[in-house]
Structure formats: C-alpha cells, structure tokens
Amino acid sequence: MFFSSHILDEVERVCDRVAILQDGALSAVNSVENLRSDLGMGAVVEATVDEGPATEAVATVDGVTDVTVADSTVRVSCATPRAKMPALREIDQVATVEDVAVEEMSLEALFEAYTSSDGDGDREMASESPETPESGPSTATAGGERA
C-alpha cells in the first residue's frame, strides 16, 4: 500500500517504511528508525538531576553526539538508540536523576535534513538495499518495484 501525506506526524504513526522525495526524485527509502540512524539523529535524552553534574564521562559514551547542562537539566543527543541507556547510567553515576524524558527525532526533522540544500541534499539515496558494484544504484519505479 502507498500512502502519501504532508502530515509527517501521521505518516510516522502509520507507516513501516518511508520514502522521501526531493524535486521528484527519491532521496531516501527506509524505516524511520533507520533514517534516524543513517543521519545520526536518534534522540535527545533529557535528565533532571539534583545538581548540575560533570558531563565529561557522558560525552565519551559511544553514540553520544552532544551534551549540555542548564541548571538541573542535562540534555544528551544520541545518534543511536543504544546510546541512550549508557548515557543515562553515566549521568546517574555522578548525580541523582529525578526525572527523564526521551524525545525521538521527528520525521519532519529528518525530512528537513534529507532535503536541505545546505546539508547533505546531494547525498546518495539511503535505502535498505545498498548499492553494490554489480547491481548499480537502486531506484524505485512508479509501481514501487525496485529496479
């Protein structure tokens, strides 16, 4: 089944795979989780702690791309889902975690990253079936078959 919508929140809720079109050409075809992973835009873990902790150890966790502290809130940007718990454990080692919120990168943010001309807009199409020297590039036909 093919579902087309500009309401990306709805697309994210109902679709297993997503195709992103830019200027009439496919920029990416994959699951939302894999698109996040491909761009290193996984999630932000926000921990409310009893006091502002040292964050050096959190920043060294594999998959953590950024750590900021504002008052009693530690925000950790994670490129991969597997980085969330180790980062949270590191925070818990140096401060008492009082609350946690996890914000997954939205499909809208992914769409903007894939189609922005100042980013990697000229990137090769990200798909579940990578190009090999023998097969050439993978493209989808109007009927949805892979060519």
C-alpha positions as CSV (number, residue, x, y, z in Angstrom):
1,M,0.0,0.0,0.0
2,F,1.2,3.5,-0.8
3,F,0.2,6.4,1.5
4,S,1.1,10.0,0.6
5,S,0.7,12.9,3.0
6,H,2.3,16.2,4.0
7,I,1.3,15.5,7.6
8,L,4.5,13.8,8.6
9,D,3.4,13.1,12.2
10,E,0.6,10.9,10.8
11,V,3.0,9.2,8.3
12,E,5.3,8.3,11.2
13,R,2.5,6.8,13.2
14,V,1.0,4.6,10.4
15,C,3.9,3.6,8.0
16,D,6.6,0.9,8.4
17,R,8.7,2.4,5.7
18,V,9.0,6.0,4.4
19,A,10.1,7.4,1.0
20,I,11.4,11.0,0.9
21,L,11.0,12.8,-2.4
22,Q,13.0,15.9,-3.4
23,D,12.4,17.6,-6.7
24,G,10.6,14.5,-8.0
25,A,13.5,12.1,-7.1
26,L,13.8,9.7,-4.2
27,S,16.2,10.9,-1.6
28,A,15.6,8.1,0.9
29,V,13.6,4.9,1.4
30,N,13.8,3.2,4.8
31,S,12.2,2.8,8.2
32,V,12.0,6.0,10.3
33,E,14.4,4.4,12.8
34,N,16.9,3.5,10.1
35,L,16.7,7.0,8.6
36,R,17.4,8.5,12.1
37,S,20.4,6.1,12.4
38,D,21.7,6.9,8.9
39,L,21.8,10.6,9.7
40,G,22.9,10.2,13.3
41,M,19.7,11.9,14.5
42,G,18.4,9.4,17.0
43,A,17.0,11.0,20.1
44,V,17.6,13.5,22.9
45,V,17.6,12.2,26.5
46,E,16.8,14.9,29.0
47,A,17.5,14.2,32.6
48,T,16.5,16.4,35.5
49,V,19.1,15.9,38.3
50,D,19.5,17.2,41.8
51,E,22.6,19.3,40.9
52,G,24.5,20.1,37.7
53,P,26.9,17.2,37.2
54,A,30.2,16.9,35.4
55,T,29.4,15.6,31.9
56,E,32.8,14.5,30.6
57,A,32.1,10.8,31.0
58,V,28.7,11.2,29.4
59,A,30.3,12.8,26.3
60,T,32.6,9.8,25.8
61,V,29.7,7.3,25.5
62,D,29.7,5.7,22.1
63,G,26.8,7.2,20.0
64,V,26.6,10.5,22.1
65,T,26.9,13.5,19.9
66,D,26.3,16.4,22.3
67,V,25.9,17.1,26.0
68,T,24.6,20.3,27.5
69,V,23.8,21.3,31.1
70,A,21.4,24.1,32.0
71,D,20.6,24.4,35.7
72,S,19.4,21.0,36.8
73,T,18.8,19.6,33.3
74,V,21.2,17.5,31.3
75,R,20.4,17.1,27.6
76,V,22.2,14.3,25.7
77,S,21.9,14.0,21.9
78,C,22.2,10.4,20.9
79,A,22.9,9.3,17.3
80,T,21.8,5.7,18.0
81,P,19.2,4.1,20.2
82,R,21.8,2.1,22.0
83,A,23.5,5.2,23.4
84,K,20.5,6.3,25.5
85,M,20.8,3.9,28.5
86,P,24.6,4.1,28.8
87,A,24.4,7.9,28.7
88,L,21.7,7.8,31.4
89,R,23.8,5.4,33.5
90,E,26.8,7.8,33.3
91,I,24.6,10.7,34.5
92,D,23.3,8.5,37.3
93,Q,26.8,7.8,38.4
94,V,27.5,11.5,39.2
95,A,24.1,12.8,40.2
96,T,20.7,11.7,41.4
97,V,18.4,11.5,38.4
98,E,14.9,12.8,39.4
99,D,13.2,12.6,36.0
100,V,13.9,11.5,32.5
101,A,12.3,12.4,29.1
102,V,13.3,11.0,25.8
103,E,12.4,12.8,22.6
104,E,12.9,10.9,19.3
105,M,13.9,12.9,16.3
106,S,10.7,13.6,14.3
107,L,10.1,12.6,10.8
108,E,9.7,16.3,10.0
109,A,13.3,17.0,11.2
110,L,14.5,14.0,9.2
111,F,12.7,15.3,6.1
112,E,14.4,18.7,6.6
113,A,17.8,17.1,7.0
114,Y,17.4,15.0,3.8
115,T,16.1,17.8,1.7
116,S,18.0,20.8,2.9
117,S,20.3,22.3,0.2
118,D,22.8,23.5,2.8
119,G,23.1,20.0,4.4
120,D,23.7,16.7,2.5
121,G,20.9,17.3,-0.1
122,D,23.1,15.8,-2.7
123,R,23.6,12.5,-0.8
124,E,23.0,9.2,-2.5
125,M,19.6,7.7,-1.8
126,A,19.6,6.0,1.6
127,S,17.7,2.7,1.3
128,E,17.5,-0.8,2.9
129,S,19.2,-2.3,-0.2
130,P,22.6,-0.6,-0.6
131,E,24.2,-0.2,-4.0
132,T,26.8,-2.8,-5.0
133,P,29.2,-2.6,-7.9
134,E,27.4,-5.4,-9.6
135,S,23.9,-4.1,-9.1
136,G,24.3,-0.3,-9.7
137,P,22.1,2.2,-8.0
138,S,18.8,1.0,-6.5
139,T,15.8,3.0,-7.6
140,A,12.0,2.6,-7.4
141,T,9.7,2.5,-10.4
142,A,6.3,4.1,-10.5
143,G,4.8,0.7,-9.5
144,G,7.0,0.5,-6.4
145,E,9.2,-2.3,-7.7
146,R,13.0,-2.0,-7.1
147,A,15.0,-1.6,-10.3
